[in-house]
Amino acid sequence: MPYILVGFGGLIGSITRVKLGEVIKKKSKGIFPIGTFFINISGAILLGIVATKTTSNLYTLLGDGFLGGYTTFSTFMFESFNLFKDNKKLNAIIYIILSVLFGIIGFVIGVKIA
């Protein structure tokens, strides 16, 4: 049963990430990939809530499944690498630092909300 919960949650989370990322990308032209940044920070906030307020099966569905598919460390790394490769080193450093810092803050905010 846990695998079904993770799989279903991951499917929905991944689709949500792609669609939301497309919408944000169309509307922004920032110094770094704001879509992935927003998705990862909002995912950290939601994970703080889910980790604090859910049962085991609900955490499996939402935490491991949905938020595992919704947030994306691999895209974050890919975009960071491309900023360095495109000689936008300062943008890459800002993106990496802010992502990690706001990810931690977001998780704490989620815990406080819950």
Residue pairs with C-beta under 8 A, 6 or more apart in sequence:
1 57
2 57
2 60
5 57
5 60
5 61
5 64
5 65
6 60
6 61
6 64
6 65
6 68
7 65
8 61
8 65
9 60
9 61
9 62
9 64
9 65
9 66
9 67
9 68
9 69
10 64
10 65
10 66
10 68
10 69
11 69
12 65
12 66
12 69
13 65
13 66
13 67
13 68
13 69
13 70
13 71
14 69
14 70
15 69
16 66
16 69
16 70
17 39
17 69
17 70
17 71
17 72
20 35
20 38
20 39
21 35
21 36
21 39
22 35
24 34
24 35
24 38
24 39
25 33
25 35
28 34
28 35
31 88
31 91
31 94
31 95
32 79
32 83
32 91
32 92
32 94
32 95
33 75
33 79
33 95
36 72
36 75
36 76
36 79
37 95
37 98
37 99
37 102
39 70
39 71
39 72
40 71
40 72
40 73
40 76
40 99
40 103
41 99
41 102
41 103
41 106
42 106
43 67
43 70
43 71
43 106
44 71
44 102
44 103
44 104
44 106
44 107
44 110
45 106
45 107
45 109
45 110
45 113
46 62
46 67
46 70
46 110
47 63
47 67
47 71
47 107
47 110
48 106
48 107
48 108
48 109
48 110
48 111
48 112
48 113
48 114
49 110
49 111
49 113
49 114
50 58
50 59
50 62
50 63
50 67
50 110
51 59
51 63
51 110
51 111
51 114
52 110
52 111
52 114
53 114
54 62
54 63
76 99
79 95
80 92
80 95
80 96
83 89
83 91
83 92
83 95
84 92
